[in-house]
């Protein structure tokens, strides 16, 4: 298959996953780029971030138009993540490829385990809710514990974004589900808004360290955006529990392949 066509097809898989879950795009973008297009992790990271960031921005814009994005929460998490992401990018360029692949495999395994343990975003326990929704206007009620929890989420999402080339949605969605009482659709599109911001910082920092392979990045990003737009039209009709369980098992399979490559058991 022509590399550009393959890039569009692989990017479409990422956009579809983001449309259906609000997360997971970045953790699958890197393995697809590494195995499908034979990039190193350092090359794949900015390409994956660009695709995930653009698709997330489109999804967030739709959510904002619908009044579902909690933009103040997204701005706080995103601002902190944007500040931390360049640190992760710097670390990624100091480390060899195989240890990074191993780290990515562990992150992917943890993501899958969390989804299998709690296959859908559940309602947070009352004592864990630090950011409550005002029932009158559906906005979050801000407190110091709420701000701390969201800022901490931004630190983790930003570091993983820069270090491993992931958008951080697999961190943001569970965090919003735990610390807020937002409904699921609002959690998903708020996560997409944060991913868009953090990915922008990660791509910019990565471009300063090495050239972005645009011949791969543009088809891959185009496929992700188109699939996200199409996927959002069918997401509400699907069984979220079964969808996320299937996604979790797929993540485990990819994690095993990544770990095998990190250990030298699978050739490049």
N, C-alpha and C positions, 0 to 999 in steps of 0.2 A: 504494500500500500504506500502511496505517496506520503512523505513525511508531513506535509501540510494537512492532508486529509486525515491522517492518523491523529495529528495534533488536535484538529477540530473535534474528532470523535471522542478522544480521551477527555478533552475539556468539557464536552457535553455531559459526560458521566459525572464530573465534578459539579457542574451547575445543577444537575438533576438532584444530586444528593443534598445540596444546599437548599434547594427549593422545598424538599420534603422534610428536612430535619432542622434547618437553621444552623446547622453545624456539620462538621465532618468533611467539608470540602478540602481543606488544607491537608488533613491527615491522609487523604487519598490522592491528592494531587502529586505529592512528592513520590510515592511509590510508582504511580503511573508514569511519571516522567523518567524515573530511574530505570524501570524495567521496560517500558514501552518505547521511550525515545533515547535510552542509553545515556542519560546525563549523569554527571556526578551530583552529589547532594548539594555542593556549593553552587553548581550551575542551575539545578532544579529549583532551589529555594526562591530566587527572585521571580522565576517564571510562574511557579505555583502561587506566590503571593500576588502577582499582578492579576492572574486569572481570578483568584478567589476575591481579591479586593474589588475588581470591576463588577463581578457578578453580585457581590454583597452590596455594593453601592446602588445597583439597579433595584435589587430587592428591598433595600432600606428606603429608597425613594418612593417605591410603591406603598410600603408600610406607612411612611410619613404622610403621604397623601390620604391614606385611609384613617389617619389619626391613631395608629397603633404603636408607633415608635415612641418610647420614653426617652426623648432626646437629651434631657439633662443627665440622666443616668448614662446614656451612651457617650455623651461628651466627656464625663468624668473618667469612665473606664478607658475610653479611647485616648484621651489626653495623656493619662499615665502610661498606657501601653505604647504610645508613640514615643515617649521619652525613653522608655526602657528598651524598645526594639533594637536601636542601634548598638546597644551593649551586646545583645544576643548575636547580631551580625558580626561584630568584632570577634566574639568568642568562636563563632563558626569558622572564621578564616584562620584562627590559630590552631585548630584541631584537625587531625587527619580524617579522611573520609570514613574509614571503617568504624571508629568509635562513635561517630555521629550517626551512622546507620544503625548501630546497636542501640544508641539512645532513642532514636526514632522508633525502633521496634518496641522498646519498653513503653514509650508514650502511647503507641497504638494499642498495645496489649491492655494498658490501663483503661484507655477509652472504651475498648470493647467490653472489658469486665464491668465497668460502670453501667453501660447500656444493658448488659444481660442481667445485672443485679436489679436495675430499675429501668425496664425497657421503655417506658414513656416518662415524660417529665411530670412528676407527681406534684401534688400540692404540698408545700413546705409545712413542717410541723409548726404549730403556733408559736412555740418558744424560740424557733430559729428565725422567724420573720423579723428582720431588722429594718426593712424598708416596706412600709405598709402603703396601700393604695387608698387615697381619699375617695370615698364612695361618691362624693358629690361631683367631682370633676375628673376622676380616674387618674389623677396625677399622684406620683409618689410623695409621701410625707417625709421630708428630709430631717435626719438626726445625725449626730456625730457617729454613732455606731454604724449607721447605714452608709455614710460617706466612707468610713474606714473599710468596710467590707467590699464596697465597689472599687475603691482605689486598690486594695489588695488583689482583687480579681484582675485589674488592669496590669499590675506588675507581672503576674504569672503569664497572662496572655501575651504581653509585649515581649517578655524574655523568650518564650517558646516560639513566638513569631519570628524573631530575628535569628535565633539559634537553629531552628529546625525548618523554617519556611512554612509554618502553619498559621492560619488566621486566628486561632485561639477560640473558635466557636465551641469546641468540645469542652473548654474550660468555662466559657461565659454562660452557655445555656444552663448547665447544672448549677452554677453560682447564682444566677438570677432566679432559678427555681427554688433554691434553698433559702436565699436571703430576702426574697420579695414574695408577695402574693399576687403577682401579675398573672393574667391568663396566658395560655400557651402561645397563642398567635403573637401577642405583644412581646413575649420573651424571645421568640424566634426572630422577629424583625428588628428588635432592639439589639440582639446579638449581631445581626447582619450589619447594622450601622457601626458597631464597634469594630467588627472585622474590616470594614472598608477603611476606617481611620488608621488602624494599626498596620494593615497591609501597606498603605501608602508610605508610612514611615519606614517599614522594612524594605520595601522595594527601593526607595531613595537611598537608604544606607547601603544596600547591597550594590547598587549601581556605582557608588563611589569606590568600592573595593575592586570590582571587576565588571567588564561589559556584560550587559544583559543580552542573551541570544534572542534577538527580536524575531528572527525567522521562525523560531519555535514558539515564542511567547505570544505573538499576535493571533495565530490560528487557535492556539490553546485557549486564550482568553475569549476569543469570539465564540467558540463552542460553548464555553461555560455560561456566558451571558445569554445566549439564545436558549439553552436548555433550562436555565433558571426561569426565564419568562414562560416557557411552555410548562415547566413542572409546577409552577404556582397555580396553574389553572386546574390541575388534577390532584394536587396534594390533599385537599379537603375530602376527596372521595375515597381515599385509601385508609386501610387499617394501620394506624400509627404504631401500635404495639408490634405487629408482625413485621412491619417495615424496618423498625429500628432493631429488632432481633436479627433479621437477615443482614442488615448493615453491620451489626456487631460481629457476627460470625465471619463475614467477609474481611473485616478489619483484623481478626485473629489470623486468618490465612495469610493476609499480606504481611503482618508482623513476623510470622514465621519465615517467609521468604526474605524479608529484610534482614532478619537475624542471621539466616543462612549466608547471605552475601557478606554481612559484617564479619562472620567467622571464616570466610573464604571457602565455604562449601559450594557456593554457586558462583560461576564465572560471570564477569561483566558482559 
